[in-house]
Amino acid sequence: MHEQAYAAAAKRLKLLGVPFARANADNFRSELKALNSHDLPLLVAYRKGKRPVPYQWMHTPELIASFASKLLAPAVAPLLSVAAVLAFVDPPLEGGGDRRPPGSSAVVGFFSDPHGMEEDEYAEFAEAVAPLQERGDVFVGAVSDPLVVAAFKGAKAAKAGREWVDRSPAVVVQRLGRRK
């Protein structure tokens, strides 16, 4: 049932420089036990020097490739504009945006001065969200431009329907498709 999806996913992963291999589960019983997985088929991402990460979403080429892209990217995506923030919290379903599993969440940190007064808060945020990189349903970004942060707080932001923060630093969690 998954053969066509895996063939298409293998092509997408090859473009990302990610190898895709198949294995007989009977030959890897101890690995499956270590992952505490009993369901097959199972996709597992192996990264050098890190523990294996099981993929737990729909087996579609788009979502498999999106998960691989997420593992390859920095744990915290830099969001450099208002448009980038809006697209990050509510990505387009087709054409250009990354595909995300249903029910996904976006976590966005807003920092007006990440290299000054808020440097410790930014570092703590990055450290706290780093483990979320392995989750296929949680995407993390950060805004560090004071002008972009300002666009999400205050009267102007309220008029535009995007007043999300009242101060900086701040963290906003947004479920896919559910705008504030």
Summary of the structure (lengths in Angstrom):
residues: 180
radius of gyration: 18.6
end to end distance: 38.8
largest distance: 61.5
contacts: 473
relative contact order: 0.14
helix: 39%
strand: 14%
